[in-house]
């Protein structure tokens, strides 16, 4: 089976950022399949290009990356929209030029032009395609204030969203309650399959960079809460800082024991660092992204891990971020911001709190700190068991492989 994946933001396995398709692709290659990922050279997480990349690159795991230059941008303004449009056009052309011709194409959001490009290429090549939804646009854009509800952009994107859902033979939803969105649009949800993210943590982890090791050494006598991932708009990490400021002001004993570590980058990083300094949060540390192989070593030195998102209606469709499963694999209890039930609640692997509410965040942190160490250990072990049984790369690749082979067989009938 020859698979082409269109994902503007995809990164190779082991890199910081979105490696879902590289990880699944590597597993598919091990099973005898052929995988090409069409992505942009511009790394949206680091806000930098890769001048040494271009054309076709074959990784040591056998996954091919076809790199496209779609332009640089900073923030979420016009330049990013231009980059998305350029990607959609270039990705469709690149998919149509692949040799040998793919048997199936996957178009992966967030932005819908990746799905549209997959549809266009599939029609030209007379092969099936699958739409994968990582975030439900335009719902997420409205909730995050990027576009106005019921404005021209919202209505246009929702028409495109509906069109793609209708035309796609199969839809992969990474959020667990994606069926709800199709039902809202009056579309039969039977074509939707939930394939979550999974952990990429392995036993072959590497040491943390020396600069991060120094931070951890400074904090080693404290109760460390670690966050690894994007420092963007959706994460609402300003709420976390406000919560820590309230703990410092109202519970000096707890603040004396507590530390907060953010490992990542994004459009809000400078603002967050300035806010932390203004609030006098001397137990908060920031560090740039590190290779994924080093994440387990960081989490091993933390007492709990944070999955932070703001209050947004689109999160009713559920959560399935990679970092959650890496937290599970590392055996860390999880603090998770969500207005809706999550796998953390279902499996007693951490504490859920209301998003967008500093007092709820602070209460959850204090509750986690007050738990007996043995109870936190049991939470972490339950998370590890979830990875062994449900959320490994091999497990989700089983579902993906079956889905892709099924749409190919249906097309050939």
C-alpha positions as CSV (number, residue, x, y, z in Angstrom):
1,X,0.0,0.0,0.0
2,X,1.4,3.4,-1.0
3,X,0.1,6.2,1.2
4,X,0.5,10.0,0.7
5,X,-0.2,12.3,3.7
6,X,-0.8,16.0,3.3
7,X,0.0,17.9,6.6
8,X,1.5,21.3,6.4
9,X,2.9,21.1,9.9
10,X,4.2,17.6,10.0
11,X,7.7,17.0,11.4
12,X,10.0,13.9,11.2
13,X,9.9,11.4,14.0
14,X,11.7,12.6,17.1
15,X,11.5,16.3,16.3
16,X,9.6,18.8,18.4
17,X,6.2,19.4,17.0
18,X,3.6,17.3,15.1
19,X,5.1,13.9,14.5
20,X,1.9,11.9,14.4
21,X,2.1,11.0,10.7
22,X,5.9,10.3,10.8
23,X,5.4,8.0,13.8
24,X,2.4,6.2,12.2
25,X,4.3,6.2,8.8
26,X,7.3,4.6,10.4
27,X,5.2,1.8,11.7
28,X,3.5,1.4,8.3
29,X,6.9,1.2,6.6
30,X,7.9,-1.5,9.1
31,X,4.8,-3.4,8.0
32,X,5.8,-3.2,4.3
33,X,4.0,-0.1,3.2
34,X,5.2,3.0,1.4
35,X,4.6,6.4,3.1
36,X,5.2,9.9,1.8
37,X,4.4,13.0,3.9
38,X,4.0,16.3,2.1
39,X,4.8,19.1,4.5
40,X,6.1,22.7,4.7
41,X,9.7,23.5,5.4
42,X,8.5,26.3,7.7
43,X,8.3,25.1,11.3
44,X,5.3,26.9,12.8
45,X,6.3,25.9,16.4
46,X,9.8,27.4,16.2
47,X,8.7,30.1,13.8
48,X,11.6,29.4,11.5
49,X,12.3,27.9,8.1
50,X,14.7,25.0,7.3
51,X,17.0,26.3,4.6
52,X,18.7,23.0,4.3
53,X,15.5,21.2,3.4
54,X,13.8,21.0,0.0
55,X,12.6,18.4,-2.4
56,X,12.4,14.8,-1.2
57,X,14.1,13.6,2.0
58,X,14.1,9.9,3.1
59,X,14.5,9.4,6.9
60,X,16.3,6.5,8.5
61,X,12.9,5.0,9.3
62,X,12.0,4.9,5.6
63,X,9.4,7.6,5.7
64,X,9.7,10.1,2.8
65,X,9.1,13.8,3.3
66,X,8.3,16.0,0.3
67,X,9.2,19.5,1.6
68,X,7.4,22.6,0.2
69,X,8.4,26.2,0.6
70,X,5.2,27.9,1.7
71,X,6.6,31.1,3.1
72,X,7.5,32.5,6.6
73,X,5.1,34.1,9.0
74,X,4.9,35.3,12.6
75,X,1.6,35.0,14.5
76,X,-1.7,34.3,13.0
77,X,-2.2,37.2,10.6
78,X,-2.3,37.5,6.8
79,X,1.1,35.9,6.2
80,X,-0.1,32.7,7.8
81,X,-3.2,32.6,5.6
82,X,-1.0,33.2,2.5
83,X,1.2,30.3,3.7
84,X,-1.9,28.0,4.1
85,X,-3.1,28.9,0.6
86,X,0.3,28.3,-0.9
87,X,0.5,25.0,0.9
88,X,-2.9,23.8,-0.4
89,X,-2.0,24.6,-4.0
90,X,1.5,23.2,-3.8
91,X,0.5,20.1,-1.9
92,X,-2.1,19.1,-4.5
93,X,0.5,19.4,-7.3
94,X,3.1,17.5,-5.3
95,X,0.7,14.7,-4.6
96,X,-0.2,14.4,-8.3
97,X,3.5,14.2,-9.2
98,X,4.4,11.5,-6.8
99,X,6.1,8.4,-8.4
100,X,5.0,5.7,-8.0
101,X,1.4,6.9,-7.8
102,X,-0.1,6.6,-4.3
103,X,-3.0,4.2,-3.6
104,X,-4.6,6.5,-1.1
105,X,-4.3,10.1,0.1
106,X,-4.8,11.5,3.6
107,X,-5.6,15.2,4.0
108,X,-5.0,16.2,7.6
109,X,-6.2,19.5,9.1
110,X,-6.1,21.7,11.2
111,X,-6.6,24.0,8.2
112,X,-9.1,22.7,5.7
113,X,-7.0,23.4,2.6
114,X,-5.0,20.3,3.2
115,X,-8.3,18.3,2.9
116,X,-9.3,20.2,-0.2
117,X,-5.9,19.5,-1.7
118,X,-6.2,15.8,-1.0
119,X,-9.7,15.8,-2.6
120,X,-8.4,17.5,-5.8
121,X,-5.4,15.2,-6.1
122,X,-7.5,12.1,-5.5
123,X,-9.8,13.1,-8.3
124,X,-7.0,13.7,-10.7
125,X,-5.3,10.4,-9.8
126,X,-8.6,8.4,-9.6
127,X,-7.7,7.1,-6.1
128,X,-9.6,7.3,-2.8
129,X,-8.8,9.8,0.0
130,X,-9.4,10.2,3.7
131,X,-10.0,13.4,5.6
132,X,-8.3,13.6,9.0
133,X,-9.5,16.2,11.5
134,X,-7.0,17.2,14.2
135,X,-8.9,20.4,15.2
136,X,-12.4,21.3,14.2
137,X,-12.1,24.4,12.1
138,X,-13.8,26.9,11.8
139,X,-15.3,26.2,15.2
140,X,-11.9,26.5,16.9
141,X,-11.1,29.7,15.0
142,X,-14.3,31.3,16.2
143,X,-13.8,30.3,19.9
144,X,-10.2,31.6,19.8
145,X,-11.3,34.9,18.4
146,X,-9.4,34.5,15.1
147,X,-12.6,35.0,13.0
148,X,-16.0,36.5,13.8
149,X,-18.9,34.2,14.4
150,X,-21.2,34.2,11.4
151,X,-19.0,36.6,9.6
152,X,-18.0,36.0,6.0
153,X,-14.9,34.0,6.8
154,X,-16.8,31.8,9.2
155,X,-19.6,31.1,6.8
156,X,-17.2,30.4,3.9
157,X,-15.1,28.0,6.0
158,X,-18.1,26.2,7.3
159,X,-19.3,25.6,3.8
160,X,-15.9,24.2,2.9
161,X,-16.0,22.1,6.1
162,X,-19.4,20.6,5.2
163,X,-18.4,20.0,1.6
164,X,-15.3,18.0,2.7
165,X,-17.2,16.0,5.2
166,X,-19.8,15.1,2.6
167,X,-17.2,14.2,-0.1
168,X,-14.8,12.2,2.1
169,X,-15.3,8.5,1.9
170,X,-14.0,8.2,5.5
171,X,-13.2,10.8,8.2
172,X,-10.7,10.3,10.9
173,X,-11.3,12.3,14.0
174,X,-8.5,12.6,16.5
175,X,-10.8,14.2,19.2
176,X,-12.9,11.4,20.7
177,X,-16.3,13.1,20.2
178,X,-16.0,14.1,16.6
179,X,-19.3,12.4,15.7
180,X,-21.0,15.3,17.5
181,X,-19.7,17.8,14.9
182,X,-21.0,15.8,12.0
183,X,-24.4,15.5,13.7
184,X,-24.5,19.2,14.2
185,X,-24.1,19.7,10.5
186,X,-26.7,17.0,9.7
187,X,-24.1,14.6,8.2
188,X,-24.2,10.9,8.9
189,X,-21.5,10.2,11.4
190,X,-21.2,6.5,10.3
191,X,-18.2,7.4,8.1
192,X,-16.2,8.8,11.0
193,X,-13.6,6.7,12.8
194,X,-11.9,7.9,16.0
195,X,-8.1,7.3,15.9
196,X,-6.5,9.2,18.8
197,X,-2.9,10.3,19.2
198,X,-0.5,8.1,21.0
199,X,2.7,8.1,22.9
200,X,6.0,8.1,21.2
201,X,7.9,7.7,24.4
202,X,10.4,4.8,24.2
203,X,12.8,3.1,26.5
204,X,15.7,4.7,24.5
205,X,15.3,8.2,25.9
206,X,18.1,10.7,25.9
207,X,19.4,13.0,28.5
208,X,18.1,16.5,28.8
209,X,20.1,19.4,27.4
210,X,22.6,20.8,29.8
211,X,20.7,24.1,30.0
212,X,17.5,22.3,31.0
213,X,19.4,20.1,33.4
214,X,20.6,23.1,35.2
215,X,17.1,24.4,35.6
216,X,15.9,21.0,37.0
217,X,18.8,20.9,39.4
218,X,17.8,24.3,40.8
219,X,14.3,23.1,41.3
220,X,14.9,19.5,42.4
221,X,13.8,20.1,46.1
222,X,10.5,21.4,45.0
223,X,7.2,19.9,43.8
224,X,7.7,20.3,40.0
225,X,4.8,20.6,37.6
226,X,5.9,20.2,34.0
227,X,4.3,21.5,30.8
228,X,5.7,20.4,27.5
229,X,4.3,21.8,24.2
230,X,3.1,24.9,22.4
231,X,3.0,28.2,24.2
232,X,0.2,29.6,22.0
233,X,-3.2,31.2,22.1
234,X,-5.2,28.1,22.7
235,X,-3.2,27.0,25.7
236,X,-4.2,30.0,27.8
237,X,-1.1,29.6,30.0
238,X,-1.6,33.1,31.3
239,X,-4.3,31.6,33.5
240,X,-1.8,29.2,34.9
241,X,0.5,32.1,35.8
242,X,-2.3,34.0,37.5
243,X,-3.1,30.8,39.5
244,X,0.5,30.5,40.6
245,X,0.5,34.2,41.6
246,X,-2.6,33.5,43.8
247,X,-0.9,30.6,45.4
248,X,2.1,32.7,46.1
249,X,0.0,35.5,47.7
250,X,-2.3,33.2,49.7
251,X,-0.3,30.1,50.6
252,X,3.3,30.9,51.1
253,X,4.1,27.4,52.4
254,X,2.8,25.8,49.3
255,X,4.5,28.3,47.1
256,X,7.8,27.6,48.9
257,X,7.5,24.0,47.8
258,X,6.2,24.5,44.2
259,X,7.9,25.0,40.9
260,X,6.5,25.2,37.4
261,X,8.5,24.3,34.2
262,X,7.4,25.1,30.7
263,X,9.3,23.4,27.9
264,X,8.2,24.6,24.5
265,X,7.8,27.6,22.3
266,X,5.0,29.6,20.5
267,X,3.6,33.0,19.7
268,X,2.8,33.7,23.4
269,X,6.2,32.8,24.9
270,X,7.6,36.3,25.2
271,X,4.4,37.6,26.6
272,X,4.3,34.7,29.2
273,X,7.9,35.3,30.3
274,X,7.1,39.0,30.7
275,X,4.0,38.2,32.7
276,X,5.8,35.8,34.9
277,X,8.5,38.3,35.7
278,X,5.9,41.0,36.4
279,X,4.1,38.7,38.8
280,X,7.3,37.9,40.6
281,X,7.0,34.1,39.9
282,X,10.6,33.2,40.7
283,X,9.8,29.5,40.7
284,X,8.6,29.5,37.1
285,X,11.1,28.5,34.4
286,X,10.9,28.5,30.6
287,X,13.0,26.5,28.2
288,X,13.0,26.1,24.4
289,X,11.7,22.9,22.7
290,X,13.9,19.8,23.1
291,X,14.0,16.6,21.1
292,X,11.1,14.3,21.9
293,X,13.6,11.6,23.0
294,X,14.5,13.8,25.9
295,X,11.0,14.4,27.1
296,X,10.8,11.2,29.3
297,X,13.9,12.3,31.2
298,X,12.3,15.7,31.9
299,X,9.0,14.1,33.0
300,X,10.8,11.6,35.2
301,X,12.1,14.5,37.3
302,X,8.6,16.1,37.6
303,X,6.0,15.3,40.2
304,X,3.0,16.0,37.9
305,X,2.4,17.1,34.4
306,X,0.0,19.8,33.0
307,X,-2.3,19.7,30.0
308,X,-3.6,23.3,29.8
309,X,-6.1,24.7,27.4
310,X,-8.4,27.6,27.6
311,X,-12.2,27.7,27.9
312,X,-13.5,27.1,24.3
313,X,-16.7,25.6,23.1
314,X,-15.0,23.5,20.4
315,X,-13.3,21.4,23.1
316,X,-16.7,19.7,23.6
317,X,-15.5,17.4,20.8
318,X,-12.8,16.1,23.1
319,X,-9.1,16.1,23.7
320,X,-6.4,13.9,22.3
321,X,-3.0,15.8,22.3
322,X,0.2,13.9,22.1
323,X,1.5,15.3,25.3
324,X,-1.2,13.7,27.3
325,X,-0.1,10.2,26.2
326,X,3.5,11.1,26.7
327,X,2.6,12.0,30.3
328,X,0.8,8.7,30.7
329,X,3.8,6.8,29.3
330,X,6.1,8.6,31.7
331,X,3.9,7.6,34.6
332,X,3.1,11.1,35.7
333,X,-0.2,12.1,37.3
334,X,-2.0,14.7,35.1
335,X,-3.5,18.1,35.8
336,X,-5.9,18.7,32.9
337,X,-8.0,21.7,32.1
338,X,-11.3,20.7,30.5
339,X,-15.0,21.6,30.9
340,X,-15.9,18.2,29.7
341,X,-15.1,14.6,30.9
342,X,-11.8,13.2,29.6
343,X,-9.9,10.0,29.7
344,X,-8.1,11.3,32.8
345,X,-11.5,11.3,34.7
346,X,-12.5,7.9,33.3
347,X,-9.3,6.2,34.4
348,X,-8.4,8.2,37.5
349,X,-5.0,9.2,36.2
350,X,-5.1,12.8,37.4
351,X,-7.2,15.8,38.4
352,X,-9.5,17.7,36.0
353,X,-10.3,21.4,36.6
354,X,-12.4,24.1,34.9
355,X,-10.5,25.9,32.2
356,X,-10.1,29.7,32.2
357,X,-10.4,29.9,36.0
358,X,-7.2,30.7,38.0
359,X,-8.9,29.7,41.2
360,X,-9.8,26.3,39.8
361,X,-6.3,25.8,38.6
362,X,-4.8,26.8,41.9
363,X,-7.2,24.4,43.8
364,X,-6.2,21.6,41.5
365,X,-2.5,22.2,42.0
366,X,-2.9,22.3,45.8
367,X,-5.0,19.2,45.8
368,X,-2.3,17.4,43.7
369,X,0.4,18.5,46.1
370,X,-1.6,17.3,49.1
371,X,-2.2,13.8,47.7
372,X,-0.1,11.0,49.3
373,X,2.9,10.2,47.1
374,X,1.6,6.6,46.8
375,X,-1.7,7.8,45.3
376,X,0.2,9.9,42.8
377,X,2.3,6.9,41.9
378,X,-0.8,4.8,41.4
379,X,-2.3,7.5,39.1
380,X,0.9,7.4,37.0
381,X,0.9,3.6,36.8
382,X,-2.6,3.6,35.6
383,X,-1.5,6.0,32.8
384,X,1.3,3.6,31.9
385,X,-1.2,0.8,31.6
386,X,-3.3,2.8,29.2
387,X,-0.3,3.2,26.9
388,X,0.3,-0.6,27.0
389,X,-3.3,-1.4,26.2
390,X,-4.8,1.5,24.1
391,X,-2.5,4.3,23.2
392,X,0.6,3.0,21.6
393,X,1.7,3.8,18.1
394,X,1.3,0.1,17.1
395,X,-2.3,0.1,18.4
396,X,-3.5,3.2,16.5
397,X,-1.6,2.1,13.4
398,X,-3.6,-1.1,13.5
399,X,-6.8,0.9,13.1
400,X,-5.3,3.3,10.5
401,X,-3.9,0.5,8.4
402,X,-7.3,-1.3,8.4
403,X,-9.1,1.9,7.5
404,X,-6.8,2.8,4.5
405,X,-6.8,-0.8,3.2
406,X,-10.6,-0.7,3.4
407,X,-11.1,2.5,1.4
408,X,-8.7,1.2,-1.3
409,X,-10.6,-2.1,-1.5
410,X,-13.9,-0.2,-1.8
411,X,-12.6,2.0,-4.6
412,X,-11.5,-1.1,-6.6
413,X,-14.8,-2.8,-6.4
